[in-house]
Amino acid sequence: MLKIIKNTVLSLSAITCFFSSMAAEASNSNLTVKLAKPTFVLPMFTGPYSEREASIAPEEYETAERLRGMLDADEKEAVLKELESFFDIELSPAMLSLKAQIYFSLAQYDKAEQTFLKVLSRKPQLVRVHRDLGQLYLLQEKPKLARHHFSEAVSYGSNEAIVHGQLAYLNLTLHGAFSAITSYQQAMALQPEEVQWQQGLLASLSQAKMYESAQALLSELIAKNPANKELWLNQAVLSLNMNDTRQALVSLEMAIMLGETDDGNIKTATQLHLQMHSYDRALVLIHQHLDKSVLDMDLLNEYLTWLNQVDMWQQAAKLLDGLESKVQTMKPQKQSIFYNHKAKIALKKKQDSKAGQYYTQALEKDPTNGDALIDYALYSADNKDYIKSELLYTRASVLPEKMKQALLGKAQLYLNMQDHSSALKTLQKAYQRFPDLHYLPEQIDIIQNIIRTKNKVSI
């Protein structure tokens, strides 16, 4: 993502200086825990070149002095008009570079690019021209060309943190983490307090799976700024990568305490609490998260599923009871989810007839509710209603996201019914559609042997 900050002041600090630096910001990261998106802030040109880069020809001194006054008065268009009155070949590289700067500052990007390239054709070692052309390409979302010119600037001796940082960012996005680490380290060595270089190096180390180095850097950053929510989120990501769920949870809780409200991050914290059996805190987070003016039924569905998985069906029942008054305001698909969970709770309470009614309501509201189809099929099979169970599995098997589960469930149903031929056909179909089910060939062989044995006995 590129964001432009315009700066309309272009000035000469000395007759022989035609160029100043631009700034950029980048933060990288993204995992189970959501972090800030990578971004750059690219100001427009703000000033002159230094003398070591490009010198003005002696015959241009008088013109340069006059142009400096015009630039101080913010008369960029007038300066450009005068520069355009010369053929490019008549201008020194420094004056030609100034012309390119003004094109850039006036958003005449094509002309700026052409002029910068003309300068480089005459003096390819001009570091700042490479840097500015790199920023122009970055602005135009041409990262490969931008990376080339930042690399050229470094190879010709640039020691600016912004150049190393931008090169690192582009290396990270184009070529992977390892290619970015050294440049980010160089940028951070030059500007150790710059947050964008810290974040970029941290992201690079993490993506390169250099977790110990990333942890050392992150610990140092947190110690300096313990109230930075993003740092704690980074710590959570790193801890998850290192399979340290306890530290991940502690870090997420710190971020939540500091104001984190992202749905995905709250869900991750809740799930970790349930996994670690800290159920009271998990319930607090669930209630806080669901305490919104608009009910998010998909979010509630996830929470109810997790509560059922840890056999906290009584708490799930309380959540559902609190929503009874809102059911009729929900869309049919959301009502279907609600009634499917009501059916599960009824089964826990051994209220089988109510469970059947709730399953029926769930499928009346949404006939394509795959979870309800599978759950109702299992319920029907348990109650010896094999015909209904078979029908429900058949309906579920046409839903791509439920096909595997439906075919396996249907095969088990046939086995329970001693219908080995139908079970064999269903398993063969399942293996054809899902070859990742590596255990099926063995099961298929067993059923084929059973069928052959039964045929021999019948003869």
N, C-alpha and C positions, 0 to 999 in steps of 0.2 A: 504494500500500500504506500502510495506516495502522497505527501501533503506538501503544498507549496506555500511558503511565506514570502510575500513580495517585499522587497526593500527598494525604494525608489531613489535612494541617495547613492550616487556614483561620484567619487572624488579622487583627485590626485594628491597623495601626501608628499610627493616630490616630483620634480620634472622627469626623473628617470624611473618612476614607479607607476605601474599601471594595473595592479591586480591585488586583491585580498582574498582571504579564505572564506569558505562557505561551511555550513554546519549540517550535520545529519545525525539522526538518531535511529537506532535499531534495537529492537528487543525480540528475541526469538524464543519460542517455546510452545509447546502444545503436547498434552498427553491425556491420561485419564482425568487428571485435574486440569481445568482450563486456565490458561495463562494469557497474558497480554499478547496480541498479535504483533508480528514484526512490522516495523514502521520506520520511515525515514522522514526527517524534516529538512527540506532543501530550500534555503533562502536563495534569492537571486543574487547576482553579482553586486558587491558592495564597494569595490575599490580597486586600487592599482596593483600592478606588478612590482616586485622588488627589483632592485637594480641588478642583482646577481642573475636574474632570469633573462632579462632582455633590455638592452641599452638603446636609448634614443640616438639617432644619428645627429651629429652636431648641427646640421642645417634644419633640424626639426625643433631645436630648443625654443625658439620664439613661438612657434605654433603650439608647442606643448604647454608653454606658460599661459597662453591665451585660453587653451582648452581647459586648463586646470581651473581658471576662474569661472568658466561657463559651467563646468561640472559642479563646482561649489555652489553655483546658483541653481542647480538641478535642471540645467538646460540640455538634457541628454539628446533630445531630437536635433537641436541646433549643432551639437558636437558631431552627431552622426552625419548630418547633412554636409558638414565641412569635410569630414573624413571621406565621405562618398564622392567628393569632388576630385579626389585623387584616384589614379589607377592604383590597384593593390600593389603592383610592382614598385610604385614610387614610395610606398610606406615602409618604414623599418618594421621588423618583427614586433617591436614593442607597440608601435602605433597601430599596426594591423591587429594585434591582440586586443588593444583597447576597443577597436571597432567591433571585434567579435563579442567582447563583453557587453557592449551597448546593445547589439542585436539580441543577446541573451536576455538582458534586463528588460527589453521591450517585447519579449516573447516572440521574437522573429527567429524561431529555432532553426529553420532550414538555413537561413543566411548565416546564423551564428556557427552552425556546424561546418558549412563550407569554408568560412573564414578561418576558423580554428585549424582545419585541415591544411589550408594554405600556409598558415604559420608553421605547422609541423613539417610540411614539405621542405621548408627552408631551414628550420632549426628543430630537428626531431628530439633534441635533448631538453627542450623547455618543459621543466617539470610541471609548472603551474598550468600550462596549456593542456597537458595530458590530464591533469586533475580536473580542470574545468570542463573539458570535453567529456570526461567520464561522468561528471555530474549532469551534464546535458543529456547524455544517453540514459542515465538513470532516471531522469525526469521524464524522458520519452518512453520509458519502460522497454529499453533495449539492453538488458542486463549483460549479455555476452560482450557487446561493444564497450559498455561501461567498465566491465571487469578488465578488459584488455588495456584500456587507457590508465586505470588505476594501477595495474601491474607495471605498465611502462613508467609511470611516475615514480613508483618505488624503485624500479631497476635503475632509474637515472638519479636516484639519491634522495627522493622525498623522505622527510622525517617528520611529517605531520601526522598526528594521531588520527585525524579525520580520514586521511587517505588509507592508512593501514586498516582502520575500522571499516570503511566502505568496501575495501578489497576483501576483508574477512567475511563481511556479510554476504557478498556476492559469491565468494568461494563456498560458503556454507550452503547457500540456496542452489548453486549450480553444480558443485562438485563434492559436497558432503563435508562432514564435520572435521575430519583430519586436516583437510586443506585450509581450514579457517583458523585453527588453534594458534598457530604461530603469529599470524597477523593480528588476531585479537590480543595476544599477549604483548605484542609490540605497541599497539594502540593503548593498552592499559598501562604499559610501562611509561608512556609519554603523558598520559592523563589518568593516573590511578584512581581519581575520585569520580571519573565519568561513568554514570550508571549504564549507559548503552554498551560500553565495552565490557563492563562486568557481566551484564546479562548475556551478551553475545558469547563471551568466553565460557560462561556457565552452560549455556545451551550446547555449545560445541563439545565441551567435555562430556556432557551427559549423553549426547547423541553418539559420541564415539565410545560410549560405555566405559569411559575412564572415571568410574564412579568415586574412587577414593580422592582423586584430584578435584573432582567437582564438589565433593563433600567438604574438603578442606577450604576451598574458595567460598562455598556457601556459608560455612560456619563463621568465617571471618566477616562476611557481609552482614550476617544476622547479628553478630556481636556489635557491629557498628550501628546498625539500624534495626533494632528488635521490633519496632512498630510498623515495619514495612510488610504489608499483607502479601504482596507478590513474592517476597522472599520466602515466606512460610509456605506458600503454594508450591514454589519451586522445591522446597524441602520435602513436601508431600510427594511430588512427582518422583524425586530422586529416591526417596525411601521405598516407594512402590516398586521402582526399578530394581532396588536391592533386596526386594522381598521382606522389607522390615515394616510390616503392617502396623505395628504398635507406634513406631516413630511417625509413620504416615498419618495415623489418626491424631496423634498429638499435634502435628503440624497443621492439619486441617482444622482442628479445634482452635488453635491459635489464630488462624486466618479468620475463622467464624467470629471469634471474640473481637477481632479487629475490623469487622464489618462485612465479611464475605457473604454474599447472598446468591451467588450463581446456583441455579437449580442442580446442575450436574455435580457440583462440588458438595452441596448439601446431601445429595443422594449417596455420593461416595462415602461421606462421613457416616451416614446412617447405616449403610451396608457394612462398613467396617465395625461399627459398634455391635451390630447383630452377630457378625462373625466372631467377635471377641466376647460375646455374651454380656456386654454391658447394655442390657435391655432397657433399663430405665432411661438412660441418656438417649438411646435410639428413639424411644417413644416421645421424649421431649422434642427432639429434632423433627420427628414426623408431624407432631401436632403444630409446631411452629411453622413448618413448611407448608402445611395444608391450610393454615389460618389465613386464607386470602379471600378477597371479595369474589373472585371467579374460581370455581372449583376445577382443578386440573385432574380429571378422572384417570388419565394415563399415568400420572404420577402416583395417584392413590392406588392404582392397579399394581404398580411395582412394589409399593410398600406392603400392600395386603399379601402379595405373593411371597415376599420375604418373611413376613410374620408367620404365614402358614408353614413355610419351610422350617422355621425354628419352633414350630408347634405353639406359637403364641396366638392361637385362634380366638381366645377370649378377648385379647386386646384388639384383634382385627374386628371382632363382632362389635365392640364399642365404637370403633371408627365408623362402621357401616350404620349402626343405630343413629349416630349423629347426623347422618346424611339422608335419613328417611324423608324429611320434609323437602329436600331439594331434588328428589328423584324425578318428579314430573316435569321439572324445568330442564332436565338434561336432554340431549339429543338421543335418539333411539340406540345408537351404537354405544353410548356411554351407559345408558340404562342396562344394556345387555351385559356389560362388564359388571355392573353393580349386582344384578340378579345372579350372575354366575358365582360371585363371591358369597352371596347369601346362601346359595345352594351348598357350597363347601362348608360354611359354618353350620348349616342345618345337619349335614352329615356328621360333623364333629359332635353335635348335640344328640345324635342318634334319632333325628327326626327325618326318617327316610321319605315319607310321603311329602313333606314340605320341600325337601331337596328336589324331588321330581318336579314339583310345581315351579320352583325357582328356575330349574334348568329349562323347562318349557317356556317360561317367560323370557329368559335370556335369548333363546333362539327365535322367539316371536319378534323380539325387538331387533335382532340382527342375525339372520340365518347364516351369515358368513363368519360368525364369531368362532374361530378355530379352537380356542381354548374351551369354550362351552361345548362344542361338538365332541372333542376328545373326552372331556370330563363326564359328559352325559353318557357317552358310549361306555366308559368304564363303569359308571353307576348302573347302567342297564345290564351289563354283563354280570356284575355282582348280584343283581336281582334276577338272574336267569332269563332275562328278556333278550335272547340272543338275536332275534330278528331285528329289533330296534337298534341294538348295539352295532350289528353289521351295517345297517343303513346309515347310522351316524358316522361310522368310520369311513364309509364310502363317500359321504358328503365331505368329510374333512380331507380325504385324500386328493381332492381336486384343488385344494388350496396349497400353492407352492410351499408356503412356510410351514405347513402342517403335514405335507405328504409323507415324509419319512416316518414321523411318529404315528400317523394313521395306518400306514401299511404294516408296521411292526405290531401295532395294537390289534389290527384285524387278523394278522397271522396267529397271534397268541389266542385270540378268540376262537379261531378254527381249531387250534390244537386242544383247547379246553372242551370243544365240542366233539373231539375225536375225528374231525373232518380233515384228515391228513393231506388229501389231494388238493383241497382248497388252500390249506396252509402252505403247501409246497409251491403252488402257483403264485401265491402272494409274496412269499419270501424271494422267489426267483425274480419277480417284478421289482421288489425292493432293492435287490442286489444289482439289477440292471440299471436302475435309476441312481443308486447310491453305492458305487463301488468302494467307497471309503469304509463301508461296513464289513471289515475284514473277517469278522467271526461268522458271517452268514454261510459261506460255503460249507463249513463244518456242520452247521445246523441243517442245511439242505441235504447233505449226505445222510445224516441221521434219519431224517424224515423219509428219504428215498428208500433207505434200508427197511424202515418200518413198513412202508407200502409194499415192498417186495416180499417181506415176510408174511404180511397179511394175504397177499395174492397167492403165495404158495400154500398157506393153510386153507384157503378157500377152495383150492384145486383138490 
